[in-house]
């Protein structure tokens, strides 16, 4: 495959992946925990290396954070 086709394909792939900041990830993880969606929350926690304190400050319930204590970064 030529350079042009490779560049076009990479551009398309990169445009499909949403860009999310760490602050947005913290808020979304807290919302997922409050909505009882631990799989999506766990994905964000491990991807961004979030701490329990950050997610608690974003509004997650204490019980949901304690239930996920093995996933949070130390």
N, C-alpha and C positions, 0 to 999 in steps of 0.2 A: 504494500500500500504506500502511496506517495505521501509526502509531507503534508500536502494540502488536505487530503482526505483524513489523515490522522488528526490534524488540527481541527477540522470541522467536527469530527466525531467527539473529540475531547471537549470541545466547546459545548456541544449538545448535552453531553453527560454532566458537565459542571453546571449547566443551567437548570438541570432537573433536580439537583440536590439543593434543598433550601439552606440558606446561610442563617445560622443562629449564633447569637452571642452568648457568652457565659451567663450574663444577667438574665437573658430570656430563658436559658436552660434551667436556671435555679427556680424561676417562677413557674415554668411548665412542670418541673419535677414536683414542686409543692402541690400544684393543681392536680397532677396525676395521683399523688398519694392521697389527697383529700377525696378524690373521686373513686378510690379503691381500684386503681389501675397500676399495680406494682411492676408489671413487666415494662411498660413504657417509662415509668419513673426510674427503674433500675438501669435501663439503657442510658438514660441521660446522666444518671449519677456516675456510672462507670466511664462513660465517654468523656465527661468533663472533669472527673475526679472531685466531685462535690463533697463538702463536709456536711455533717449533720446540722451544725450550727447555722450554716447558710440557708439550708432548706427550712429549718425552724423559723428563722427570721423572715422568710418569705411567706410564712403563714401555714405551713404544714402542721398537722396535728402531732402531738408528742407521741401518741400511741403508734401511729403509722411510721414514724421515724425510728422508734425503738424496734418495731417489727423488721425493719430493713437494716439493722445495725451492722450486719456482716458485709454489706455492700459498700458502705460509706468509707471514704478515704480516711486514713488516720491523721 
